[in-house]
Amino acid sequence: MRLPGSLLLFFLFPGIAKAQTNNTITIGKIDSVWSGTLKETRKYFVYTPPSYNNSIYLPQKYPVLYLLDGDAHFHSLTGLLQYLGTGINGNYLVPEMIVIAIPNTDRTRDLTPTNASKGPDGKEVPFLRSSGGMANFLKFIKHELIPHIDSAYHTSSFRMFVGHSFGGITTINALYTIPETFNAYISIDPSLWYDNQLLLKKARDYFSKAKLGTKFLFVGQANTIQPGDTSRNLHFESILQFNGIMESYNESGIHYKYKYYGEDDHGSVPVITEYDALHFIFEGYRGNVAKLSGSPSLVKKHFEDFSARMGATFLPPESIINTLGYQLMQSDIDKAIQFFQLNIDLYPASYNVYDSMGEAWMNKGDYKKAVAYYEKSLELNPTNLGARVMINRMKEKKN
């Protein structure tokens, strides 16, 4: 089935909202889950990409990005993913993914690894009194939230974990303590000063021994040095020291990148860090468009190689292959059929892949094959009236 206004490969999905009803634009929804570990109901925000709710295509399995401080960063991060991963202005630099954003109830409790009452300047800080609950919070995410999300949504095995400030040390501690849970970690201006640099002091030993060859870690650092301030800045120093350890002692094989943002402060740095981190983690996802359009085998091989790098399976999206097939129908019908066949091989339960193949064989003039594919499409989706219309047209031409 051809979508109206289909463009070239990777120039897909114009910038439309997730849903538009009653003059509203919806980018996600709020849900909740009871946590026996935390003894409270935890809300979470959910973003699903445009193709997730597109009735034409079979729902694929999507990577999931878990976002801390979700109430603060949900809009900006989902906007980035919408822009980078859905073909707006030709951008298809990252795969479409689900976002699960976790708002806070007691941020200090959940995002600190130990009970410590002193700030980076060594002075007592009243708001740290509830600190030290990170182990339980990570247990909630791993054993309660993730299984809940996996049972409710079409998720793949690839997961990302993103956090800022205290959230930044939460992602690093998750890498230390539950590395099997996430594939990629984005730590934004992390508070590595916390509790006398507790997590910083663990870095050298951990990264010199751990085996993390298919994991990713991106650390972004803001400019937190105030002009004219000559006092020691432990927050700033701690992140620099962490990067120094990674440059000198990292034997883990992890894909690592650090970037300093001299024009951004602690509050403004999250968006630009997330943008650069997504580029880093999904480098090469799009591939060489001109080369990949040469044959379905090249598309398949590209995604197999990309999957090997990522340590998880990434299939070429059904919509991408479908669009390329329709473009080729104008110039090379036989090659178009090859692309439609790749879609059938990858997504045999999708009614649309058979509808597209039926149209290709109809255009080639083989009505018998065309009818067979349209009938298969109808079998999978009896409401596909377009297929029924095409079958009737071909029968009329035969008569």
N, C-alpha and C positions, 0 to 999 in steps of 0.2 A: 504494500500500500504506500502510495506516494503522499508525503506531507506537502501541503501548499507552501510554495516559496522555498523549496529545498535549495541549499547552496552547496558549494564545494565542501570536500571533506574537512572536518574540523571548523567549519563556518556555520555552526548549527545553533538552534534554539535562541531566537531573539530574546532580548531582556524583558521577559514578561514575569509577572509575579506568580507565586506559587498558586494562588487562587484569587479570583476576583468575584465577589458576590456582595450584593447590597452596597455597592460603592465602597468596599473595603479592600485593602490589600493585606493578605495573610502571608507571613513568612515562617510561621511555625506554630506550635501549640504547647501548652503547659500540661504536664501530667505529674504523677507522683507515685512513689513506692514506699511501703513501710519497711523500715530497717530494724531488724531485730538486734543488730550489732549496736546501732546508735540509739536505739529505743526512741525513735521519732519517725514521723512521715517526712520524706524528703521529696521536694518538688524537683522537677527537671524540665528544661525546655527542649523541644525537638524541632530540628529543621530537617526536612527531606528534600532532595533536589528535584528539579522539574521533571525529569524522566521517571521518577518514582511513582508519580500519580498520573502518568501519561497512559491512557487506556490502550493506545495502539501497540505499545511495546511491552513485552513480558518483563515484569519487575526483576531486575538483576540483583546480584548481591553487592552491597556497597560497603566501602571502608567506613569506619566510624571514628569521628573525632570527639573525644571527651574534653570538655572545656571547663576549667575552674573559674571561679568568680563569674559564673554564667550570666548573672543579672547585669554585670557591667559590660561584658564583651560579646554577648550573643549577636547583637545587630551588626557590629562591625565585622566579625569573623564570617558570619554567614554571607554578608555582602561580598567579601573577598572571594569566597568559594563560588558564589553565583557568578561573579565576574570572570574568574580564572578557569572555571571548569564546565561552563555550559555553552561556550561558543559565542558569547557576546564580543562583538568586534573581532571575531576570528580567534578568540582565546579558547584554547582547549589544552591548557598547560598542566592541569591536574585532573584526576578523575573526579566525577561527581561523588559526593559522600554525604553521609548522615552526620549531623552534629547533635550531640547530647551535652547541653550546657547545665552545669550544676550550680544553682544559687546557694548562697550561704545562709546558715542559721547561726552558728557560732564559728566565725571564720578563724579566729585565733586558736580555738580548740582544734579544729579539723586540719589546719594547714601548718602546724608546728610539730616537730617530732618528739620533743621533750618538754617537760615543765621547766621553764626558765623565765625569770622575772626581769632580766636586765636587757636594755636596748643596745644598739651598736656602740653607744658612747659609754657603756658600762654603768649607766644609772638605772635605778629601779623604774619600771614602767607599769603602771597599774593595769593597763589593758591586757597585759600578758598573764594575768593571774589564772585564766582558764586554759592556758597553753598545754600542749602535750598529747593531744588526741589523734595525731596523724595516723598511727598504726591502725586504730579502729576505723578511721575514715577510709584508708586504703583497703581495709578488709571489706568494708561496705561496698566500695566500688567493684572490687574483684569478684566477690562471692554473692552479691545481691543485685547491684545495679546492672552490671554487664550481662549476667544470665537473663535478667528481666528484659533488657533491650534486645538481646539476641532472640528471645522467644517471641517478641512482638514485632520485629522489623526484619527486612531482608538484609542481613548483615553478612559481610565477609569476615575473614579471619584477621584482616589488617586493621589495627587500632592505633590511634594517635592520642597523646596526652599533652595538653597545653596548659601552662600556668604562669602567672605573673607575680613577682615579689614573693610573698609567702607561698603562693601557688607555684612559683618557680622552684623553690626547694622541695615542694611536694612532688613535682615531676622527677627531680633528681633522686629523691629518696625512693620513689617508686621504681626507678631504674636499678637502684641498689638492692631493693628488698623483694620486688615482684617483677623481675625483668621479663618473665614469660608472658606478662599480661598485655604489654603494649609493644608495638613495633617501632614507633617513632615518638620522640619526646622534644617538646619545644619549651625551653626554660627562659623566661623573659625577665631580665634584671633581677635574678634570684637573690633572696636575702640570705646569702651564704655566711654572713656575719653571725647568724643566729646561734645562741648558746655556745659562745666562745668558738665559733667556726666549726661546730661539730661535724656537719656534713662535708665541709671542705677538707677536714683532716682525714676523712675516709677515702677521699678520691684517689690518691696515689696508689694505695694498696689495692683498691677495687679495680681500677682500670689497668693495672699491670697484671692482673690475674684473670679477670672475667673474660669469657668468650662471647663476643657480641657482634659477630661478623655481619649479621643482617639487620642490626639495629641502627637507628639514626638519633643523633642528638644535636640540636641547634641551640646555641646560647647567644642571646642578644643582650648587650649591655648599654645602658643609658649614660648620659653625662650627668652625674649627680654631684659634681664638684661646683660649689657656689663660688662665684667670682670674689676674690679677696679673702676667702676662708682658708686659713693656713692650718687649721686643726686636722687631725687624722680622720680620714673618711674610711671607716672599716668596711662599709657596704661596698664602696667602689673597689677597694684593695682586694677584698675577698674574691670578687668575680675575676679580677685580673690574675690572682693566684691560681684559681681553678683552671683558667685557660692555660697558664704556664705549666701546670701539671699535665694537662691534656697534650700539650705540645711536646713535653719531654719524657713522659712516663707511660703514655697510653699504648698498651700492647694488646688491647681487647679486640681490635679490628672494627670497632664501631665506626660508622660514617659520622664524622664530627665536623662541625663548623661553628666558629665564633665570629661575631661581628659587633663592632663598637659604633654607636650612633651618637656622634658628638653634637648633633643639632637637636637631639631629643632628650627630655628629662624622664624621670621615673614614671610620670603619668602619661606622657605622650608616646612612649616607645612601643607599647604592645602591637599596634596595627602594622607599623613598618617591619617589626620583627616577624610577625606572622606571615606577612607577604614574602619576605626573603626566605623564611624557613620553608614555606610551601614550595617555592622554586627549587630550593636545595634538595628537599626530600624526594620530590617527584621529577627530578632532572631526567630528561630523556623520555618522559611519558608520551609526549606527542609524536616524537620521531620526525623523520624527514617525510613530509607529506607527499612530495612529488615522487619519491622513491617507493613509498608504501602503496601508492595508487597503481603501481605496476602490476601487482598480482596479489591474490588472497594469501598465498603462501608467505609473502613478505610481511603482510600484516600479522599473520599468525606467529611467525618467527619473532617479530619485534616484541610482541606482548609476552611471548615465552621468555625472551631474554630479559625483559623488564621485570617480569615476575621473579626470575632467579635472583636479580639484584635486590629486590624488595623482600624476599623471603616469604612471599604470599602470592596467591594467584590473582592476576589481573587479566580479565578477558577483554578483547576489543568489544566495545559497546555495540549492541544490536543496531542502535540508531545510526551509528557511524557507518557501519558496513552497508546498511540499507540505503543511506544517502549516496554513498559512493556508487553503489550498483545502479541507482537511478541516473546519476550523472553519466555513467558509461553506456547506458541504454541509448544515449543520443549518438554515440560514435562507434561502440564495439559491443554489440548485443551478446556475443559469446562470452566476453570477459565479464559483463554484467551478470550473466548467469552463474559464472564461477563465484562471484562475490555473494550472490544470493544463496548459493549452495553452502558457502562457509557459514552464513547465518543459520541455515537449517541445521548444519552439523553442530553449531554451538548452542543454538536455542531451539531444540526440536519441539518444545511445548508451546512455542509462540505461534499464534494464528497468523500474525502479520508476515512472518518469513515465507510462508507458503503463498499468501496473497501476492507478495512481491514477485515470487518466482512464477506464479500463474500469469501475471501481467507480462513478464519477460517472454515467456513461451508464446503468449498470445500475440505479442508484437513480432515475434519471429515467424508466426504463421502456423505453429504446431498446436492446433486447438485441442487435440486429444490430451497432450501433456498439460496444457494450460487448464483444462477442465479438471484434471486429476488434482492439481495443486490447489485450485480454488475450492474443490470439494473437501480437501483436507483442512483448509482454512475454516470452512464452514463447520466441519466436524468439531474443531477446537473452539470455535466461537460462532454459534448459530445466529447471533445478532449481527454478524458481518454482512449487511445487506448489499454492500458493494460487490462482494464475491458472487452473490446470487444474481445480481444484475449482469455481471460479466459472463456468467455461465449461460444465462438466457440469450444474451447477444450472440454468443458463439453458436448456440444451437439454431438461432434464427438464420445466421449466415450459412450454416450447413444446409438448411432447408431451402 
